[in-house]
Amino acid sequence: MSDYDFGLIGLAVMGENLVLNIERNGFSVAVYNRTTSKVDDFINGRANGKNIKGCYSIEELVANLKRPRKIMLLVKAGKPVDDFIGLIVPHLEQGDIIIDGGNSHFPDTIRRTKHVEEKGLLYIGTGVSGGEEGALMGPSIMPGGSEKAWPEVKPIFQAIAAKVADGSPCCEWVGSDGAGHFVKMVHNGIEYGDMQMISESYLLMRLALGMTPEEMAPIFSEWNDGELDSYLIEITRDIMKKRDDETGKPMLDVILDKAGQKGTGRWTSLEALNLGIAAQTIVEAVFARAMSAIKEERVHASKQLKGPDKQFDGDKKEFIEMIRRALYASKICSYAQGYQLLRAAAEEYNWDLKYGEIALMWRGGCIIRAHFLGDIKKAFDQKPDLSNLLLNDYFKSIIERNQDAWRKVIAKAVELGIPVPAFSSALAYYDGYRSEVLPANLIQAQRDYFGAHTYERVDKPRGEWYHTNWTGRGGETASSTYNA
């Protein structure tokens, strides 16, 4: 009988947890997994006694769903999503909805939305952030795609999403075709930056101050009670406390310093390059993981390449406070870069993004959830067309209050030979953004010299291009293309 509210394909941990969340909030769910033994395991295990039906074919799943049918895919991004769309579409009727809840690349979602809509169906590509715990207890959900589908899924999505203090759900419609997955991608890029900056704070305390993880735990705990209150600072505190059961050593000391990545940070970096947006802190965080990956080379190089002694000889407590201030200022710049990327994408892809609502969606449930996202929402509520967070009075005052410490921390890191690429790039972004004059005039002169790429003049109207015959041999013909 077709009486189940929601269908889900893909019973890995995220899928199972999301199903249990949906059912706990009063909706019935039909589930399917290509390896059908997982259906049995789930129905007889965690789903036992709940309003959840196990299905053993696509046909059975479709037959058990209310119209318009709502089927979410939680499968590996890429070809598996296209494969399942191909399997599902022949069994659906006009107005039925396919939802991709994985970390798909937004151009794929743009393509799939068009393809599915041409079949008379509706498509949603939604970011889901919060990990396994978030999926079970309340994630941040960022849906985009066919807007006609939103009223049908809104009651379910907003019921299962995380809630902020006033009860607002961390879920709202983002925009057409790939907008939801784009916002999730930028979320992940900011996440890369946050994680790298926290790790640089740890490295400074470890190498410059000689502190152990257990000595750092109360520091991160104190930070989490203040301006830096966030999920990532909270879990960092817990990580610092943990000891390895096998060796008794701090858990952090037995984990290899080689970070993995699944691609979303790289996608964010590439899209920043594609759209011409300065997002160097996010990019540096990706490069830092790439540097960590060549562990064997680094071990060899450490024995060959010399640098300064890494020991700090000043006031330890004062330096820890300066690190906190540097982290806070850098974090603001990282978010500013992410929001500028969102603005550029909205213009490029014709998305009507609501920046305050995006901050609200990130306020709870997701990995980058942090207290100051409420302040970001206020900033965009006050001025929806705000060009950069750094120009908001609240954030401007924070940078002014903390930048002296920020500069001193980076200078000391350079002096001690401790790499802090995210801190450094965030400061370079700030200094670049506040600079009325940059050396790009020399770059344009060089480009015009060797390639006749032309330039604009400060004493002529913008949009008029000029070429100089620098050597007297080049003639007056300029390049037919100009790329700023």
Disulfide bonds with the S-S distance in Angstrom:
none
